[in-house]
Amino acid sequence: MRRIRLTVAYDGTNYSGWQAQPNSLTIEEVLNREISGLVGEPVSVIGASRTDAGVHACGNVAVFDTNAQIPGEKFAYAINQRLPLDIRVMKSEECAPDWHPRKADCTKTYEYKIYNERISNPMQRLYSHHCYFPLSLGDMRAAAEYLIGEHDFTSFANPDSQVLREGGSAVREIYDIAILVEHSRRYYRAGEHFSVPSVSGHSFAANSPLGQTEEEEQHRGYYGMMTIRISGSGFLYNMVRIIAGTLLRVGTGLYEPGYVKEILQAKDRQLAGPTAEAKGLSLIKLDYKE
């Protein structure tokens, strides 16, 4: 029996996540069906990251066992001939029979995309969260610093997480969080006034800044496409999306950057921001330490 490792990319829009489940179409189900048809024997893939419904991936990793004699590197081409266009095997190779994608030591990198403009862009609607309030890039970056390192991330995990329900640890290590912008900054006109949503019955409002330079990151403006890139040893259920939702609240002025430290220390999910939309999230890559 041989074990084949796959690097899989997919548009998660039309799927109920990675993991096979009754009455819902998933990435795992499609891979199992098409690979089984290719090799003429039942196949059950094991994925590294069981992404949620609507989440995308550029580099998820999976393995399957087979007796087929197709060369390891050729499986990608053979499988892709059978797959729908929104799922692709980017690379295939034979690996050790006992290699497991969830047990091997690796760094996981996710990106969360925010389309930050007054009006949504239909070309971005499936792959980013639209935020029509101006954001403070500087405040978001300052808040993200509190999350880097090894912490108990209970406040940033869905309580329905299997790990938490079974009494597992919520301690994870985040190696880096980068918040990037792809387009030049655009401010409100001087003196223009904007309002942001209320929290706990309190409303927030601010005047636009007079400054016009990139250095003035603490002021809010429109950034076009914003990307939160986060790398770590592993992530709890909904953790990246909750971090994104919390940083968005910082960016709009609802939370001060330092409040993120308080959220982290409280170990209380109710204090963190909302779970951001799934469509903005993509699993970018898994770097294994071979």
C-alpha positions as CSV (number, residue, x, y, z in Angstrom):
1,M,0.0,0.0,0.0
2,R,1.3,3.4,-1.0
3,R,0.5,6.8,0.6
4,I,0.1,9.8,-1.8
5,R,0.3,13.4,-0.6
6,L,-1.7,16.1,-2.4
7,T,-1.6,19.9,-2.3
8,V,-5.2,21.0,-3.0
9,A,-6.6,24.3,-4.0
10,Y,-10.3,25.1,-4.1
11,D,-13.0,27.8,-4.2
12,G,-15.1,27.0,-1.2
13,T,-18.2,29.0,-2.3
14,N,-20.3,26.0,-3.4
15,Y,-19.2,23.6,-0.7
16,S,-20.1,23.0,3.0
17,G,-16.5,22.9,4.0
18,W,-13.8,20.2,3.8
19,Q,-15.1,17.4,6.0
20,A,-17.6,14.9,4.6
21,Q,-21.1,15.2,6.1
22,P,-24.6,13.9,5.4
23,N,-26.7,15.8,2.9
24,S,-24.0,18.4,2.0
25,L,-21.5,18.6,-0.7
26,T,-17.9,18.9,0.6
27,I,-14.4,19.0,-0.8
28,E,-13.5,15.7,1.0
29,E,-16.5,14.0,-0.5
30,V,-15.6,15.1,-4.1
31,L,-12.0,14.0,-3.7
32,N,-13.0,10.6,-2.3
33,R,-15.4,10.0,-5.1
34,E,-13.2,11.0,-8.0
35,I,-10.0,9.4,-6.7
36,S,-11.8,6.1,-5.9
37,G,-13.1,6.1,-9.5
38,L,-9.6,6.7,-10.8
39,V,-7.8,4.0,-8.9
40,G,-10.7,1.5,-8.9
41,E,-10.8,1.0,-5.1
42,P,-12.3,2.8,-2.1
43,V,-10.3,5.8,-1.1
44,S,-10.7,8.1,2.0
45,V,-8.5,11.2,2.0
46,I,-7.2,12.7,5.2
47,G,-6.9,16.5,5.2
48,A,-4.6,18.7,7.2
49,S,-7.1,21.5,7.7
50,R,-10.9,20.9,7.8
51,T,-11.9,24.3,6.5
52,D,-15.4,25.6,7.1
53,A,-18.2,26.1,4.7
54,G,-17.4,28.9,2.2
55,V,-13.7,29.0,3.1
56,H,-11.1,28.8,0.3
57,A,-7.7,27.3,0.0
58,C,-4.6,27.6,-2.1
59,G,-2.6,25.0,-0.4
60,N,-4.5,22.5,1.8
61,V,-2.7,19.2,2.2
62,A,-4.2,15.7,2.1
63,V,-3.1,12.1,1.9
64,F,-4.7,8.8,0.7
65,D,-3.6,5.2,0.5
66,T,-3.8,3.2,-2.7
67,N,-2.5,0.1,-4.4
68,A,-2.5,1.9,-7.8
69,Q,0.8,2.0,-9.6
70,I,0.4,5.5,-11.0
71,P,3.6,7.5,-10.4
72,G,3.2,9.8,-7.4
73,E,3.8,13.0,-9.4
74,K,1.3,11.9,-12.1
75,F,-1.7,11.6,-9.8
76,A,-2.3,15.4,-9.9
77,Y,-2.9,15.3,-13.6
78,A,-5.0,12.2,-13.6
79,I,-7.2,13.4,-10.7
80,N,-7.7,16.9,-12.2
81,Q,-9.2,15.4,-15.3
82,R,-12.1,14.2,-13.1
83,L,-12.5,17.1,-10.7
84,P,-14.8,20.1,-11.1
85,L,-13.1,23.3,-12.1
86,D,-13.4,24.8,-8.6
87,I,-11.1,22.1,-7.1
88,R,-7.6,21.4,-8.3
89,V,-4.7,19.2,-7.1
90,M,-1.7,21.5,-7.5
91,K,0.9,18.9,-6.6
92,S,1.1,15.1,-5.9
93,E,3.9,13.0,-4.5
94,E,4.5,9.7,-2.7
95,C,5.3,10.0,0.9
96,A,6.1,7.7,3.9
97,P,3.3,5.3,4.6
98,D,2.9,6.6,8.2
99,W,3.1,10.4,7.3
100,H,0.0,12.2,8.6
101,P,-0.9,15.8,7.6
102,R,-2.4,16.7,11.0
103,K,0.3,15.1,13.1
104,A,3.3,16.4,11.3
105,D,4.9,19.6,12.6
106,C,4.0,22.6,10.4
107,T,3.3,26.3,10.1
108,K,-0.1,27.2,8.9
109,T,-0.7,30.5,7.1
110,Y,-4.2,32.0,6.5
111,E,-5.3,35.2,4.8
112,Y,-8.4,37.2,5.5
113,K,-9.4,39.7,2.9
114,I,-11.4,42.9,3.6
115,Y,-12.6,45.0,0.7
116,N,-12.6,48.5,2.4
117,E,-14.5,50.9,0.2
118,R,-17.8,52.7,0.5
119,I,-19.4,50.6,-2.2
120,S,-18.9,46.9,-2.6
121,N,-17.2,45.5,-5.7
122,P,-19.1,42.6,-7.4
123,M,-15.8,41.1,-8.6
124,Q,-14.7,40.7,-4.9
125,R,-18.0,39.6,-3.4
126,L,-17.1,35.8,-3.2
127,Y,-13.6,36.3,-1.8
128,S,-13.6,39.2,0.6
129,H,-15.6,40.8,3.4
130,H,-16.9,44.2,2.5
131,C,-16.3,46.9,5.1
132,Y,-17.9,50.2,4.2
133,F,-16.6,52.1,7.2
134,P,-13.1,53.7,7.0
135,L,-10.5,51.7,8.9
136,S,-7.4,52.7,11.0
137,L,-4.6,50.5,9.7
138,G,-2.3,51.7,12.5
139,D,-4.8,50.7,15.2
140,M,-5.4,47.3,13.7
141,R,-1.6,46.6,13.5
142,A,-1.2,47.7,17.1
143,A,-4.0,45.5,18.2
144,A,-2.6,42.5,16.3
145,E,0.7,42.8,18.2
146,Y,-1.0,41.6,21.4
147,L,-1.9,38.3,19.7
148,I,1.5,37.3,18.6
149,G,3.2,34.6,20.7
150,E,1.9,31.7,22.7
151,H,-1.4,32.4,24.4
152,D,-4.6,30.8,25.6
153,F,-7.0,31.7,22.8
154,T,-10.3,30.7,24.4
155,S,-11.7,34.2,23.8
156,F,-11.0,33.7,20.0
157,A,-12.5,30.2,19.6
158,N,-16.0,29.0,18.9
159,P,-17.2,27.3,22.1
160,D,-18.5,24.4,19.9
161,S,-14.9,23.6,19.0
162,Q,-14.4,19.8,19.4
163,V,-11.1,20.5,21.1
164,L,-12.7,22.7,23.8
165,R,-15.7,20.4,24.2
166,E,-13.4,17.5,24.9
167,G,-11.4,19.5,27.5
168,G,-8.4,20.1,25.2
169,S,-6.1,23.1,25.4
170,A,-6.8,26.4,23.8
171,V,-3.1,27.4,23.9
172,R,-1.7,28.1,20.4
173,E,1.2,30.1,19.1
174,I,0.9,32.8,16.5
175,Y,4.2,33.5,14.8
176,D,3.2,36.6,12.9
177,I,0.3,38.8,11.9
178,A,0.8,41.1,8.9
179,I,-1.9,43.6,7.8
180,L,-1.3,44.6,4.2
181,V,-2.9,47.0,1.8
182,E,-2.8,46.7,-2.0
183,H,-4.1,50.1,-3.0
184,S,-3.2,53.6,-2.1
185,R,-5.0,55.2,0.8
186,R,-8.0,57.4,0.2
187,Y,-9.2,59.8,3.0
188,Y,-12.5,61.5,3.5
189,R,-12.5,65.1,2.5
190,A,-11.4,67.4,5.3
191,G,-14.2,68.1,7.7
192,E,-16.4,65.2,6.5
193,H,-18.1,63.3,9.3
194,F,-18.8,59.6,9.6
195,S,-20.4,57.3,12.1
196,V,-19.6,53.8,13.0
197,P,-21.9,51.1,14.5
198,S,-22.9,51.1,18.2
199,V,-21.6,48.7,20.9
200,S,-23.7,48.0,24.0
201,G,-25.9,51.0,23.2
202,H,-23.1,53.5,22.8
203,S,-22.6,55.2,19.5
204,F,-19.2,56.3,18.1
205,A,-18.4,59.1,15.6
206,A,-15.3,60.8,14.4
207,N,-14.2,63.5,12.0
208,S,-12.0,62.6,9.1
209,P,-8.3,63.5,9.5
210,L,-6.7,66.4,7.8
211,G,-3.4,64.6,7.1
212,Q,-2.8,63.0,3.8
213,T,0.3,60.8,4.3
214,E,0.7,57.1,4.7
215,E,2.6,57.7,7.9
216,E,-0.5,58.9,9.7
217,E,-1.8,55.3,10.1
218,Q,-3.8,56.1,13.3
219,H,-6.4,58.0,11.2
220,R,-9.1,56.2,9.5
221,G,-9.4,56.0,5.8
222,Y,-10.3,53.7,2.9
223,Y,-7.7,51.2,1.9
224,G,-9.2,49.3,-1.0
225,M,-8.2,45.6,-0.5
226,M,-6.8,44.9,2.9
227,T,-5.3,41.5,3.8
228,I,-4.8,40.1,7.3
229,R,-2.1,37.4,7.0
230,I,-1.6,35.2,10.0
231,S,0.8,32.3,10.6
232,G,0.9,30.0,13.5
233,S,1.4,26.5,14.9
234,G,-2.3,25.7,14.6
235,F,-5.7,27.3,15.0
236,L,-8.9,26.6,16.9
237,Y,-12.4,26.4,15.3
238,N,-13.2,29.8,13.8
239,M,-10.2,31.4,15.5
240,V,-8.9,33.3,12.4
241,R,-12.3,34.6,11.6
242,I,-12.9,35.8,15.2
243,I,-9.5,37.5,15.2
244,A,-10.5,39.2,11.9
245,G,-13.9,40.3,13.3
246,T,-12.2,41.7,16.4
247,L,-9.5,43.6,14.4
248,L,-12.3,45.1,12.2
249,R,-13.9,46.5,15.4
250,V,-10.6,48.0,16.3
251,G,-10.2,49.4,12.8
252,T,-13.6,51.2,13.0
253,G,-12.9,52.6,16.4
254,L,-15.3,50.4,18.4
255,Y,-12.4,48.9,20.3
256,E,-9.2,50.5,21.4
257,P,-6.1,48.4,20.4
258,G,-5.2,47.7,24.0
259,Y,-8.7,46.1,24.6
260,V,-7.5,43.1,22.5
261,K,-5.1,42.3,25.3
262,E,-8.0,42.4,27.8
263,I,-10.0,40.1,25.6
264,L,-7.2,37.6,25.4
265,Q,-6.6,37.6,29.1
266,A,-10.3,37.2,30.0
267,K,-10.7,33.8,28.2
268,D,-14.3,34.8,27.4
269,R,-15.6,34.4,23.8
270,Q,-18.3,36.9,24.5
271,L,-15.8,39.8,24.8
272,A,-14.3,39.3,21.3
273,G,-15.7,40.6,18.1
274,P,-18.0,38.7,15.7
275,T,-17.0,35.8,13.6
276,A,-16.1,37.4,10.3
277,E,-17.7,36.0,7.1
278,A,-16.2,32.7,5.8
279,K,-15.8,33.9,2.2
280,G,-13.0,36.3,3.2
281,L,-10.8,33.5,4.5
282,S,-8.3,31.4,2.6
283,L,-5.8,28.8,3.7
284,I,-2.7,29.9,1.9
285,K,-0.1,27.3,2.7
286,L,1.2,24.6,5.1
287,D,4.9,24.6,5.6
288,Y,6.0,21.2,7.0
289,K,9.2,20.7,8.8
290,E,10.4,17.6,7.1
